[in-house]
Amino acid sequence: MRMPGQLRPRIGLALVALVAAGCTTTQAAEPQDASTGAPRSFDELVDRVQKDVATAWPHTGQVWPGADFAGHNLLLTDGTDTFAVDTHGKTTVSAEDLEKAKIDIPAEDAFDVVTWDDKPSLIIHVPKDLGRGQKSDPTGLTAPQPGYTFALAGHEQFHPYVQNEPRQWPSLKTLNEQDEGDRTEMYPLKSGPRVDRAMVYNSLLSALTSPDERDQHLSEAAWWNAEWRKDYPDDAKGQDATDLLEGTAKYFEQYTLAMTEVDKPTDAAQVRDRLATTLKPMAVASKGIEPYAIGTVALLNADAQGKDFKKKLTTEPTTPLAELLKGVAPSDAQKAPDNVQEGIDKGVKSTNAELAKSIDPFVKNVQDAGHSVLMLPVESVSGSMGGKGFYTTEELPVTITPEAKVTFKPAGGRLRAENVTVGEIDQDGKGYFAIPIKPGEGGAELKGSRLTLHGGGLDGSLTVKATTDGGQNFLYAQ
C-alpha cells in the first residue's frame, strides 16, 4: 500500500505532547504506595499544587530569562469540580464559567493550553486515583503526585508561553527548517545508541554530583556523545531540535519543582543540591526520555560552572549539551558499567516484544487493501495527546505512536481514541493522523458519508470523504 505522503514529527507550538512519563522505559516501575504522600482527595491535591505555585512561580524569571509565570493561572479538574489556581490562592470554577470561556474539560490525565481570566493558563484533568497507582520513575525525572501535576503545569506552559511567544525561538525555527525535528526511533529497537545516550546523561549527572571530578566526567560525556554521533548517525539525525525543545522545558520543570522542596527557593545552590540528590543514573532504553534528561543535567552543570548560555539557546541552532561541552576534549575510550549495558539489553528485548503487539498489527493493517485508513487532520486534535513514544519502521516509514490517547474534534464530528496505535502523515503540507479501520467490523459503520465508531478503543461519529489512492481506501474526516 502507498501512503499518501510522508510523515515527519513537528516541533514548535506543540499540537501533540507526549510527556516523559508516557515514554516507554525498560527499568522496572512499581506502583507508588499511598504512604509516599499521594493526596487523599482532589481538594488536597489542589491545595498542595497551589502552595507549590505560590512558592515557585513568582521567581520563574530567575530560572529562565523572560519566563514570568507570576501572572499565570492553572485550572485543575477531576471532571466534576474545577478550580483556578494562581500565586494568590484558588477559586471555584463552574461548568457555566468554562462553557462561557469556551474551555472543554480534557480527557482524564490530559491537559490543554487555554486562556483563563485573560491570563495564560493550562487546564489539567487529574487522574481519578490522584497518583496512588502512579509508577515510580527510577531516574527521578518524574515526580509523584502532587509534584507531578505541578511539574506538568510548568513544563507544558513553557512550550507555548516561553518557547513560542511572542514568537517562536529563532533557534527552534532554524532547526525545524533544517529537518532537525525527528523524534522517531527505528523499530525493532537496538541497544547501542541507547547505551551511548544513557552514558552521556550518567556522565553529566556524575559531573553534577561530584564537582571535584567534573572536568573528567564532562570529558567522558563528550566521548560518549561523539561515539553516538559517529556510530549511529541515523539515530542522531534530527535530534538537536528535540534536545533543545524538551531539554530546556524539562530543566525549567525540574528546577521549579525543586524550588518547592528547599528552604529558600531563590537559592540556586540549594536547588542544585536538591536535584543532585533526587536525580538518579539511567539504565533505560528510551529515546523519548533522553532529550529531557540530558538537557536538564547539562543546564544544571552550566549553572554550577557559572556558564550562562540560555539566551543563546533561544537564538542560535544549538543545544544545552553542545554549549556545555564546547572546548571539552573527549576522554579516552569508555565502557558502560555492566548494570547499564545488561539493563538496556534486557530492556530493549522486552520493549520490542511489547511494541510488537501494537506496531506489527498497525503496519499490517494500514497496508491491507481490506482496511480503510481513517485520516484525521492534526489541527483537529483537542487538548493533549498521550502515547508510548514515536517509532518508525523500514517497511512503513511513517511515525507510529502506540497506545495513543487523544480526542479529535473536526468540524463534522468527534472521535475519542483510547490506547489506539496511530500514524502521522504529511500530505501536501497538511498533517494527518492515520488509523486503519474496517467498516462493517469491530464497531465501525459507514453509511454514506457518516462514519460511526464504537469499539477497539475508538468512540465517536464523523463526516468523512472517501477516496482511493494506489488501491487503498482513505476516509478523510471533514
C-alpha positions in Angstrom: 0.0 0.0 0.0 1.2 3.5 -0.8 0.7 6.0 2.0 -0.3 9.5 0.6 2.7 11.5 1.6 5.5 11.2 4.2 5.2 11.8 7.9 7.5 14.0 9.9 7.1 14.9 13.6 6.8 18.6 14.3 8.3 20.9 16.8 7.3 24.4 17.9 3.9 25.2 19.3 3.1 21.6 20.2 -0.2 20.3 18.8 0.8 17.0 20.4 2.5 16.5 23.7 3.9 13.1 24.8 5.3 13.7 28.2 8.2 11.9 29.5 6.1 9.9 31.9 4.4 8.3 28.9 7.5 7.2 27.2 8.5 3.5 27.2 11.3 2.6 29.6 13.0 -0.6 30.3 13.6 -0.4 34.1 11.1 -1.9 36.5 8.5 0.6 37.6 6.3 -0.2 40.6 3.0 1.5 41.6 3.6 4.2 44.1 2.5 3.4 47.6 0.0 5.7 49.2 2.3 6.2 52.1 4.7 8.2 49.8 2.4 11.1 50.2 -0.2 10.9 47.4 -3.1 13.2 48.0 -6.1 11.6 49.7 -8.6 13.9 47.9 -8.9 16.2 44.9 -9.2 19.2 47.2 -6.0 18.2 48.9 -4.2 17.9 45.6 -5.4 21.3 44.5 -4.3 22.9 47.8 -0.9 21.3 47.6 -0.4 22.3 44.0 -1.5 25.9 44.8 1.1 26.0 47.6 3.8 25.0 45.1 2.6 27.6 42.6 2.8 30.3 45.2 6.3 29.2 46.2 7.9 28.9 42.7 6.0 30.9 40.1 6.9 34.4 41.5 10.5 33.5 40.8 10.5 31.8 37.4 12.3 34.7 35.8 15.5 33.7 37.6 15.1 30.2 36.2 14.8 31.2 32.6 15.0 34.8 31.1 11.6 36.1 30.2 9.7 33.2 31.9 7.4 35.2 34.2 4.7 32.8 35.5 3.6 35.1 38.3 0.6 36.2 36.3 -0.3 32.7 35.0 -3.3 30.6 36.0 -3.7 26.9 36.3 -7.1 25.1 36.0 -7.4 21.8 37.8 -10.4 19.5 37.3 -11.4 16.0 38.3 -14.1 16.0 35.6 -16.7 17.3 38.0 -15.2 20.1 40.1 -12.8 22.6 38.7 -10.6 25.2 40.5 -8.5 28.0 39.2 -5.1 28.2 40.9 -2.6 31.1 41.0 0.0 32.5 43.2 -2.6 34.1 45.5 -4.9 31.1 46.1 -7.7 29.1 44.5 -11.2 29.8 43.3 -14.1 27.6 42.2 -14.9 27.5 38.5 -18.4 26.4 37.5 -19.3 24.5 34.4 -21.1 27.5 33.1 -17.9 29.6 33.5 -16.0 27.1 31.5 -18.6 27.0 28.8 -18.6 30.8 28.6 -14.9 30.8 28.2 -15.2 28.0 25.5 -13.0 25.7 27.6 -13.6 22.0 27.3 -12.6 19.6 30.0 -9.8 17.3 28.6 -9.9 13.6 28.9 -8.7 12.1 32.2 -4.9 12.6 32.7 -4.7 15.0 29.8 -4.3 18.8 29.5 -5.0 21.7 27.2 -3.4 25.1 26.8 -6.1 27.8 27.5 -6.6 31.4 28.5 -8.4 32.0 31.8 -9.3 35.4 33.2 -7.4 36.9 30.3 -4.2 35.2 31.6 -2.0 32.4 30.2 -3.2 29.1 31.6 -3.4 25.3 31.3 -6.2 23.0 32.3 -5.3 19.6 33.6 -7.7 16.7 34.2 -6.1 14.9 37.1 -6.3 11.1 37.2 -9.0 9.5 39.4 -6.6 7.7 41.6 -4.8 11.0 42.4 -1.4 9.3 41.9 -1.9 6.4 44.3 -1.3 4.0 41.4 1.4 6.1 39.7 4.5 4.1 38.7 7.8 5.3 40.3 10.5 6.6 38.0 13.9 5.1 38.7 15.6 8.1 37.2 13.8 10.6 39.5 12.8 12.6 36.5 9.1 12.1 37.1 7.7 13.3 40.4 4.9 11.6 42.4 1.7 13.5 43.0 1.1 16.3 43.6 4.6 17.2 42.3 3.7 15.5 39.0 0.8 17.9 38.4 2.8 21.0 39.4 5.7 19.9 37.1 3.4 19.2 34.2 1.8 22.6 34.6 5.2 24.3 34.3 6.6 22.1 31.5 3.5 22.4 29.3 3.2 26.2 29.8 6.9 26.6 29.0 6.4 25.3 25.5 3.6 27.8 24.3 4.3 30.8 26.6 8.1 30.8 26.6 9.4 29.0 23.5 6.6 30.2 21.2 5.5 33.7 22.5 5.7 36.4 21.5 7.3 34.4 18.7 9.0 31.0 18.2 12.6 30.9 19.3 14.7 31.5 16.2 16.9 28.6 17.3 13.9 26.1 17.1 12.7 27.6 13.9 16.1 27.2 12.2 16.5 23.6 13.4 13.0 22.8 12.2 13.8 24.2 8.8 16.9 22.1 8.7 14.8 19.0 9.1 16.1 18.6 12.6 12.8 17.8 14.3 12.6 14.0 14.0 11.8 12.2 17.3 11.2 8.8 15.8 13.1 5.6 16.8 13.6 2.7 14.4 11.7 -0.4 15.4 12.9 -3.0 16.3 14.9 -1.1 18.8 18.7 -1.5 19.2 20.7 -1.3 22.4 23.8 0.5 21.1 22.5 4.1 20.7 20.6 3.9 23.9 23.7 2.9 25.9 25.6 5.8 24.4 22.9 8.3 25.3 22.3 6.9 28.7 26.0 7.2 29.4 26.0 10.8 28.2 23.4 11.5 30.9 25.1 9.4 33.6 28.4 11.2 33.0 26.7 14.6 33.2 25.0 13.5 36.4 28.3 12.4 37.9 29.7 15.8 37.0 26.9 17.5 38.9 27.2 15.3 42.0 31.0 15.2 42.1 32.1 18.7 41.3 35.8 18.0 42.2 35.8 15.5 39.3 33.6 17.5 37.0 36.2 18.0 34.3 36.8 14.3 33.9 33.1 13.4 33.8 32.4 16.1 31.2 35.2 14.6 29.1 33.6 11.3 29.4 30.3 12.8 28.4 32.0 14.3 25.3 33.4 10.8 24.4 30.0 9.1 24.6 28.3 11.8 22.7 30.9 11.7 19.9 30.6 7.9 19.7 26.9 8.1 19.5 27.0 10.6 16.6 29.7 8.6 14.8 28.3 5.1 15.2 24.6 5.9 14.9 24.2 8.9 12.5 20.6 7.9 11.7 19.7 7.9 15.3 21.4 11.3 15.9 19.8 12.9 12.8 17.1 15.3 13.8 17.8 15.0 17.5 19.1 18.5 18.1 15.7 20.2 17.8 14.2 17.8 20.3 17.1 18.1 22.7 16.6 21.8 22.7 12.8 21.8 22.8 12.4 19.3 25.6 15.7 19.7 27.4 15.1 23.3 28.2 11.4 22.7 29.2 12.4 19.7 31.4 15.1 21.8 33.1 12.6 24.6 33.8 10.1 21.9 35.2 12.7 20.2 37.4 14.2 23.5 38.6 10.8 25.0 39.6 9.8 21.7 41.2 13.0 21.6 43.3 12.3 25.2 44.4 9.2 23.9 46.2 11.3 21.3 48.1 14.0 23.5 49.6 14.1 26.1 52.4 15.0 29.0 50.2 13.5 28.8 46.6 15.7 31.6 45.3 18.9 29.9 46.5 20.3 28.3 43.3 22.8 26.2 45.3 20.1 24.7 47.4 18.1 23.9 44.3 21.0 22.2 42.5 21.9 20.2 45.6 18.3 19.0 45.8 18.3 17.9 42.2 21.7 16.2 42.6 20.1 14.1 45.3 16.8 13.3 43.5 18.1 12.6 40.0 19.5 9.0 39.6 21.7 7.3 36.9 19.9 6.0 33.9 19.7 2.3 32.8 16.8 2.7 30.5 16.2 2.3 26.8 14.1 5.2 25.7 15.0 7.7 23.0 12.0 9.6 24.2 13.3 10.3 27.7 16.9 11.1 26.7 16.4 14.7 25.4 14.6 15.7 28.7 17.2 14.1 30.9 20.3 15.3 29.1 19.1 18.8 28.7 18.3 19.1 32.3 21.6 18.0 33.7 23.6 19.9 31.0 21.9 23.1 32.1 22.4 22.3 35.8 26.1 21.8 35.2 26.3 25.0 33.3 24.6 26.8 36.3 27.1 25.2 38.7 30.0 26.4 36.5 28.6 29.9 36.1 28.1 29.5 32.4 25.1 31.4 31.1 24.1 30.5 27.6 20.3 30.4 28.0 19.7 33.4 25.8 21.9 31.9 23.1 19.8 28.8 23.2 16.8 30.9 22.1 18.5 32.5 19.1 21.1 30.0 17.7 20.6 26.5 16.5 22.4 24.7 19.3 21.6 22.5 22.3 22.4 22.6 26.1 24.8 19.7 25.7 26.6 21.3 22.7 27.1 24.5 24.6 28.2 22.8 27.9 30.8 20.7 26.1 32.3 23.5 24.0 36.1 23.2 24.3 35.9 19.9 26.2 38.2 17.3 24.8 36.8 13.7 24.8 38.3 11.3 27.2 39.9 8.0 26.4 37.6 5.2 25.3 35.0 4.3 27.9 33.0 1.2 28.7 29.5 1.3 30.1 29.0 -0.3 33.6 27.7 -3.9 33.4 24.4 -2.9 35.0 23.8 -0.3 32.4 24.7 -2.5 29.4 22.8 -5.5 30.7 19.8 -3.5 31.8 19.4 -1.8 28.5 20.0 -5.1 26.6 17.3 -6.8 28.6 15.0 -3.8 28.4 15.3 -3.5 24.6 14.4 -7.1 24.2 11.4 -6.7 26.5 10.3 -3.4 24.9 10.5 -4.8 21.4 8.3 -7.7 22.4 5.8 -5.2 23.9 5.8 -2.9 20.9 5.3 -5.8 18.5 1.8 -6.2 19.9 0.8 -2.7 18.6 3.2 -1.8 15.8 3.1 -5.1 13.9 -0.7 -5.1 13.5 -0.7 -1.4 12.6 1.9 -1.9 9.8 0.0 -4.9 8.5 -3.5 -3.4 8.6 -2.5 0.0 7.2 -1.1 -1.8 4.1 -4.1 -4.2 3.8 -6.4 -3.2 1.0 -9.2 -4.8 3.0 -8.9 -2.0 5.5 -9.7 1.7 5.1 -7.4 4.3 6.6 -9.1 7.0 8.6 -7.3 10.3 8.1 -7.8 12.9 10.9 -6.3 16.4 10.5 -3.6 17.3 13.1 -5.4 20.5 13.8 -8.5 18.6 14.9 -6.7 17.4 18.0 -8.4 18.7 21.1 -6.1 19.1 24.1 -3.0 17.0 24.6 -2.2 13.6 23.2 -0.6 10.8 25.2 1.1 7.7 24.0 4.1 5.4 24.2 6.7 7.2 22.1 7.5 7.8 18.4 8.6 4.9 16.2 9.1 4.1 12.6 9.8 1.0 10.5 11.7 0.2 7.3 8.6 -1.4 5.9 6.3 1.6 6.6 8.4 4.8 7.1 5.9 6.9 8.9 5.9 7.9 12.6 3.9 5.5 14.7 2.6 6.2 18.2 1.4 3.1 20.1 -1.3 3.3 22.7 -2.3 6.9 21.8 -4.9 8.6 23.9 -6.4 11.6 22.0 -9.6 13.4 21.2 -10.3 14.7 17.7 -12.9 17.4 17.0 -13.1 18.1 13.3 -16.0 20.2 12.0 -18.0 17.1 11.2 -18.0 15.3 14.5 -15.9 14.0 17.4 -13.8 10.9 18.0 -12.1 9.7 21.1 -9.2 7.3 20.7 -8.1 5.4 23.8 -5.0 3.2 23.6 -5.1 3.1 19.8 -2.0 3.0 17.6 -1.8 5.9 15.2 0.5 7.1 12.4 1.2 10.7 11.4 1.4 11.7 7.8 2.3 14.9 5.9 0.3 15.2 2.7 0.8 18.3 0.5 2.0 20.2 3.6 -1.0 19.1 5.7 -0.7 16.8 8.7 -2.9 13.8 9.4 -3.2 11.1 12.0 -3.9 7.8 10.3 -5.9 4.9 11.9 -6.7 1.7 10.0 -10.3 0.5 10.4 -12.6 -2.0 8.7 -16.1 -0.6 8.1 -18.7 -3.3 8.9 -16.5 -4.9 11.6 -15.3 -4.1 15.1 -18.0 -1.5 15.7 -17.1 0.6 12.6 -20.1 1.5 10.4 -20.1 3.7 7.3 -23.4 5.0 6.0 -22.9 7.3 3.1 -20.5 10.0 4.4 -21.2 9.3 8.1 -18.7 7.1 9.9 -19.6 5.8 13.4 -17.1 4.0 15.6 -17.8 2.1 18.8 -15.1 -0.4 19.7 -11.4 -1.2 19.5 -10.6 1.9 21.6 -12.5 4.2 19.2 -15.7 6.0 20.1 -17.5 8.7 18.1 -19.0 9.8 14.8 -17.6 11.7 11.9 -18.4 13.0 8.5 -15.8 11.6 6.1 -14.8 11.9 2.4 -13.8 8.6 0.8 -11.0 8.5 -1.8 -8.8 5.8 -3.3 -5.1 6.1 -3.7 -3.0 3.2 -5.1 -5.7 0.7 -4.4 -6.1 1.8 -0.8 -9.2 3.3 0.6 -8.9 6.5 2.7 -11.6 8.2 4.7 -10.8 11.9 5.4 -12.5 13.4 8.4 -14.3 16.6 7.4 
